[in-house]
Amino acid sequence: MDDVGLTLPSALNYKILDNKTAYYSDDKCNTLVDVLSEYNGVFDFCEKFIGIIENFNKLTIFGQFEDDSCITVKFWVYDRLFKLPINNTNVNDINKVILKLKENIDLDTIKECNIFNFTYSKEDFYIMKSLYDYATNYNTIKKYLYGKNYICKQNLKNYIDKNYEIYINVKDKCNSNDTRNDEYCTVYDYIKKVFINENSSLSCKVKHSEDDVSEKEHVTRRDEGLSPTLSNLGKRDEKISGINAITEHEKNSVPFAKIIVGVVFPLLGFFFILYKFTPFKSWLKTNLLKKKIIKDYEDEEYTQEPLNEYYSTRRRHVHYHPL
């Protein structure tokens, strides 16, 4: 069954029965596998069934019928037998399986519970099982809806609507002498005592209603209307970021320029004073005259030229090397 938003007693009960495995029943179950060789899953069913029989008086059942574990066990047994996979195309003959179970498994410990007295067809059985499970879950769902202000999941609403419709159909058939089937209506007569108060039938409003959809559409349109404004704001932020970056760059550049000015100009002033007002000027001239002058000539004729011609070409051939 689809998730309905809460744990249902009927599902919890069947899970408890599924876990009642007898681990010392190999001989009986192997025999049953041999006589029901056309079915798959017989051994697994057998172990669980024997485990239920052995713990029958210790079973804890939840829901409307917690004081009557017998009927819950009967629905579990028939449900599992109807679902046994068969190896060939033959129709699942549940009566044959029940006969072999009675022959190979001792049921004397639960004589007070006549497990195999259902004679339903598969279709009728699942109608009655749905009704029984819904009756088991009725009070739990009612309390849940009250606590949730009657807001529910779609799956829960579908579950309620489907099973309430089954209840109405079964009630109509069982209250008519023309359509009443005593075996079919036995379960209905049993559960109607604790089942539904028709004056307060279960109902709820689905959580994701049309109002929620309209609200989502409104939010979407509102967000779309804000998009141009947000875009402009984004551009403005980009410009502001650019201006801030330039300003920050200028701020970072100012100390460096100040350092250059603060170092170079004092040095120039110092050298000017040193050159102008101290013997440094005479010392500098004396040392410069002591440098060697290396003369390069383009050809040998310049070697014999007069001194004045040498001086006339000197600018193009003189290189200075420090001493």
Summary of the structure (lengths in Angstrom):
residues: 323
radius of gyration: 51.9
end to end distance: 106.5
largest distance: 155.8
contacts: 781
relative contact order: 0.07
helix: 67%
strand: 4%
